[in-house]
Each structure stands twice: as structure tokens, then as C-alpha cells.
Amino acid sequence: MEFKAKEIAEILNGTVEGNPEAKISAFARIESGKPGTICFFANPKYEHYVYECKADIIIVNSSFVPQKPVPATMIKVENAYAAIAQLLDYVTAQKRSYRRHRGCRSRRFFSTRLGKKVYLGDFSYVGRRTVVGDYTKIYENVYIGDDVKIGSKCIIYPGVRIYPGMEIGNNVIIHSNAVIGADGFGFAPLEDGTYKKIEHTGNVVIGDDVEIGANTTIDKSQMGSTVIGKGVKIDNLCQIAHNVEIGENTVIAAQSGIAGSTKIGSHCVFGGQVGVAGHITIADNTSFGAQSGVLGSIRKGGQAFLGTPAIPYRDYLKCYAVFKKAGSEK
């Protein structure tokens, strides 16, 4: 769907600074905005993107005063975070109103394309316009939504749920009851103390040779894609939040959680129950011991960390020796 800046301003009760005829047809994060998209700016740490972003429209707070020229058309609103939630809600509602829901219970639609020697187990459902590659095996009781792309030689075990619009590469293994593409945990606080749900319009993109454990959940992005790089291995009971990007050949052990919009490098290692805060960056070849709590960005690769907050491994051992000695003296 296409909107002009003046139409969006009317929906959000905002004001336009720039070209009121600027058109957009998609949402994007401010760090990856491109022509034809709309972004929003609410967190001060992202201000530098406002001056670099190639999006045609940016939603900003009415109190925002640019320090440099802003290439995009700005729509100023009282609360940019709440406004983007309102706009996503509006666009999602418009799309839903155009959909025709059928009562068909067939496992396949004529628009579904299954490759050579695809196995589709009993009581599994594959949606419209979905493409499944050659030699892929889909076990029983699997749900795969509309417009999904699944590569060749994949194995999808019973009970897996893949939401509409997801993209899965070749040689991917997804174990039982994993969920790919649920909405992320995104809610805008309102003045009355309640929270408004932020609709998620993005997807999940999973690279080749990835393995995802049982009961693991990977949330789709608010805008753009949650990305799981080639060769990533994720254990059981892990949570990967919206807009996360995980680099190639990173391994994540059970019960770990990655908060939203975090970027993890390649060849990283996460022990069990590691928790990672949102909106941070972790360099390549970084390792974390079990139950580490990662609260800030790690810019230098090749290091090992332990503890909460996570500190370099050797420093942690020195600190632990002091703690242990102090405890024994009581």
C-alpha cells in the first residue's frame, strides 16, 4: 500500500516538514532506511541516522530540533514511538480488510509449489503461494503460512509453526514445536498507563545450514527482517527477539535469550542461559560462559566473558577468588 506524507500526517495528527507529496510503500528501521520507506526516530542514541538515512519519510518527536540538514521529509508528532505503533496498526488493519478468508481445509492450494520428492506428513498445512524446495521433509502436524519460502533438503519436525512471509534457506533443520515469526514484544506506553501493541510487519530470514532446537522461538521484525546467518546453531528453549541479527556460524546453547535489535557477530559462542540486552552490538568470535548477562556492546572480538554483568573471563576468575576468600573468612 502506498501513502503520501500528508496522508500519514493526517492519520497521526502530525505536521509535515518537507515534501508533503513524498510517497512510501514500506516500513524500515532508521539504520537501514531506503527510498520508498518510512522510519521513526525516538531514541537519542540513533540521532546520527536521521542525517544519513535514505528513507523518504521519518517520524520524529515534535520537540526534536535537527543539528544538521535532514534529507528526508519529517512528520512531527507528540510521541514518535506511539505514532509508529498507531501507523503500523492502521496499515495492518487496512491489509486485513482486503484479505478474503476461505473456509478451505485442504492441505494444499493450487498456488503452493512443492519441489521434487517433498514429504508432507499427515495433518500438516502449507499455505498459499508458499514454495518448498526439493527433497525437503515436513513431518506431521506442521503449520506453514502463506508466502513462505523454504529451501531444499530441509527437515521440519512435528509441531513446528512457521508464520506467513518467512524465508528459510537450504539444509535447515527445525526441531519440534519451534515457532518462527511470531510478533515481537513491542508495546508503546500511553499516557493513561496502558500499552498499545505495535504491529510487526517484517519477517524472519534464516540462512543455509542452520539448526534450530525444540521449543525455540524466533520473532519477526517490526520492520525489515530478523536475520539468522548461515551455519548458525541454536539449542532448545531459546528466545530470539525482533530485529535481531546473528552472524554466520554462531552457536547458542539452551535457555539463552537475545533481546530486540541486537547485532551478534559471526563465530560467537553462547553458553546456556546467557541473557543479552537489546540494541547492542557484539563483535565476531566473542564467547560467553553460562548464565552471563550481557548489558553493553562489545566492540573488540576474540574475547571470552563471564558473570552478570559480563566481564572478561580472567577478570571474573580474579573477582571470584576474592569473593570466595571473603566468604570463607566469615
Secondary structure, 3 states (H helix, E strand, C coil): CCEEHHHHHHHHCCEEECCCCCEECEECCHHHCCCCEEEEECCHHHHHHHHHCCCCEEEEECCCCCCCCCCCEEEEECCHHHHHHHHHHHHHHHHHHHCCCCCCCCCCCCCCEECCCCEECCCCEECCCCEECCCCEECCCCEECCCCEECCCCEECCCCEECCCCEECCCCEECCCCEEEECCCCEEECCCCCEEECCCCCEEEECCCCEECCCCEEECCCCCEEEECCCCEECCCCEECCCCEECCCCEECCCCEECCCCEECCCCEECCCCEECCCCEECCCCEECCCCEECCCECCCCCEEECCCCEEHHHHHHHHHHHHHHHHCC
